Amino acid sequence: MINSIKDLNDFSASFEPDLSVKIGSLTMTNPVGVASGILGYGEEYKELVQIDELGALYTKTVTLEPREGNPAPRLVETPMGLINSIGLANPGLECFLREKLPLLRSHCCAIIVNIAGSTEDEYAMLVDRIEEELTLSGPMSKTGVDAYEINISCPNVLKGGMTFGIDPIIVERLTGSLRRRTARPLIAKLSPNVTDITEIARAAEEGGADAISCINTVVGMVIDTDRMKPAIAKGLGGLSGPAIRPIGVAATYRVSHAVSIPVIGVGGITRAADAIQYLLAGAQAVQIGTALFSNPLAPQEILNGITEWMKKHGVLRVHDINSMLK
Ligand SMILES: Cc1cc2nc3c(=O)[nH]c(=O)nc-3n(C[C@H](O)[C@H](O)[C@H](O)COP(=O)(O)O)c2cc1C
C-alpha cells in the first residue's frame, strides 16, 4: 500500500517496469522505435545508434523497382522542423532481399519492413515476393521481417503513397488484400493530410490491419526569397520534427479513440516527455525520426526517460500509460 511520498520512492526503486509492447502476434521488447527513412536498412548511423536496444527498426520504404528519388535539393530546415522530398529513393525489392535482409536478420530488435507501391497490385507483389523469399530461406530464428508497415502516406510521390491513404475505400481494400497474403502483423502508416484521419484508420482496421502508425509528414513549403524559387526542387515537401508534434499527438488521440487496434505515435519526438505525451494520448509505442539527425542517442535517452517516468509514477506496464490521461 502506497501512503506517502516515501512509500512511493521506495516502491519506485524496487521495481523494473514492463516495457514490452504487443502489435498483433509481435512482441517488441520496448516501445521506442526508429521511424522509416532515418536509418536506411540498419546500415546508416550503425556506429552511433544502438540498434539492438531499440524496440523496433522501421526500414526505409521498399518499392518493387529501384528509385532514384526526387531531384536535389530535397531537404531544407525550417524553424523547429525539416522539410524533405526524398521521393522514396531506395534500391528496389530484389536488392533489398539480396543485400539488406541478411544484415537486418543480424539485429535482435523487431524489424518492420516499410513498403509502398504505385498501384494496389504493386503492394501485393511486394508482400508476395517477400513471403516467397522467407519461405525459400527455410526456418530460421530471425527472418528479418517481423511485420510490414504499409506506407500509404508519402506526400512526395505522384502515384501511390498519400493518394491511396486519403481514400478509405482504397485503404480498406488494400489492407484486406495484403491481409490475405501474410500472417505477419500489418501496420498502416497514415497521413495527417486528410480531412478525417479517424475514417482512414477505421478503414485500415476493417481491412485487417493490426496497428496504425500515426503520422507521416505534413505537406509544407519553403520559398527562397532571393532566388524567388521553392527551397526544395519539387516545390512541396513533407514537414517533420518538433513543429508537427501537436498534430501527431492530436491524431494519435483521435485515432486511438476510434479504433481498437494499437496506435504507434510518430512526429516530432525529441525527448522522453514528447514520447510520454504520445503514450498518454493513446499510443502503445512510438517512433523517433528527425531527432536522430541532431542526436543519434535520442532513442536510448527517450527509453531511459520513459522508464524513469514510469518508476516515478509507479506505472508497472507501458500500456497502462494509455489510461492515465486525466
Ligand atoms: C529524411 C526523411 C525520410 C523519410 N522517409 C520515409 C520513408 O521512406 N517512408 C515513410 O513511411 N516515412 C518516411 N519518413 C517519415 C518519417 O518516418 C516520420 O513519419 C516523419 O518524419 C515524422 O516523424 P519525425 O517528426 O520524428 O521525423 C521520412 C522522414 C524524413 C525526415
The ligand as an SDF file (V2000), in Angstrom:
LIG
                    3D

 31 33  0  0  0  0  0  0  0  0999 V2000
   14.5190   12.2990  -44.4670 C   0  0  0  0  0  0  0  0  0  0  0  0
   13.2410   11.5670  -44.2020 C   0  0  0  0  0  0  0  0  0  0  0  0
   12.9240   10.4340  -44.9490 C   0  0  0  0  0  0  0  0  0  0  0  0
   11.7390    9.7380  -44.7060 C   0  0  0  0  0  0  0  0  0  0  0  0
   11.4610    8.6280  -45.4430 N   0  0  0  0  0  0  0  0  0  0  0  0
   10.3270    7.9220  -45.1770 C   0  0  0  0  0  0  0  0  0  0  0  0
   10.0450    6.7280  -45.8970 C   0  0  0  0  0  0  0  0  0  0  0  0
   10.8210    6.2570  -46.7420 O   0  0  0  0  0  0  0  0  0  0  0  0
    8.8730    6.0760  -45.6090 N   0  0  0  0  0  0  0  0  0  0  0  0
    7.9930    6.5120  -44.6420 C   0  0  0  0  0  0  0  0  0  0  0  0
    6.9730    5.8590  -44.4120 O   0  0  0  0  0  0  0  0  0  0  0  0
    8.2630    7.6340  -43.9360 N   0  0  0  0  0  0  0  0  0  0  0  0
    9.3920    8.3360  -44.1800 C   0  0  0  0  0  0  0  0  0  0  0  0
    9.6650    9.4800  -43.4670 N   0  0  0  0  0  0  0  0  0  0  0  0
    8.6810    9.9450  -42.4460 C   0  0  0  0  0  0  0  0  0  0  0  0
    9.1110    9.5020  -41.0370 C   0  0  0  0  0  0  0  0  0  0  0  0
    9.1570    8.1090  -40.9370 O   0  0  0  0  0  0  0  0  0  0  0  0
    8.1580   10.0710  -39.9660 C   0  0  0  0  0  0  0  0  0  0  0  0
    6.8510    9.5760  -40.1860 O   0  0  0  0  0  0  0  0  0  0  0  0
    8.0950   11.5970  -40.0030 C   0  0  0  0  0  0  0  0  0  0  0  0
    9.3670   12.1590  -40.2870 O   0  0  0  0  0  0  0  0  0  0  0  0
    7.5730   12.2010  -38.6910 C   0  0  0  0  0  0  0  0  0  0  0  0
    8.4220   11.8600  -37.6200 O   0  0  0  0  0  0  0  0  0  0  0  0
    9.5840   12.8400  -37.0510 P   0  0  0  0  0  0  0  0  0  0  0  0
    8.9760   14.2020  -36.8710 O   0  0  0  0  0  0  0  0  0  0  0  0
   10.0440   12.2010  -35.7840 O   0  0  0  0  0  0  0  0  0  0  0  0
   10.6620   12.8640  -38.1030 O   0  0  0  0  0  0  0  0  0  0  0  0
   10.8510   10.1960  -43.6940 C   0  0  0  0  0  0  0  0  0  0  0  0
   11.1770   11.3210  -42.9440 C   0  0  0  0  0  0  0  0  0  0  0  0
   12.3580   12.0010  -43.1790 C   0  0  0  0  0  0  0  0  0  0  0  0
   12.6830   13.2230  -42.3350 C   0  0  0  0  0  0  0  0  0  0  0  0
  1  2  1  0
  2  3  1  0
  2 30  2  0
  3  4  2  0
  4  5  1  0
  4 28  1  0
  5  6  2  0
  6  7  1  0
  6 13  1  0
  7  8  2  0
  7  9  1  0
  9 10  1  0
 10 11  2  0
 10 12  1  0
 12 13  2  0
 13 14  1  0
 14 15  1  0
 14 28  1  0
 15 16  1  0
 16 17  1  0
 16 18  1  0
 18 19  1  0
 18 20  1  0
 20 21  1  0
 20 22  1  0
 22 23  1  0
 23 24  1  0
 24 25  2  0
 24 26  1  0
 24 27  1  0
 28 29  2  0
 29 30  1  0
 30 31  1  0
M  END
$$$$
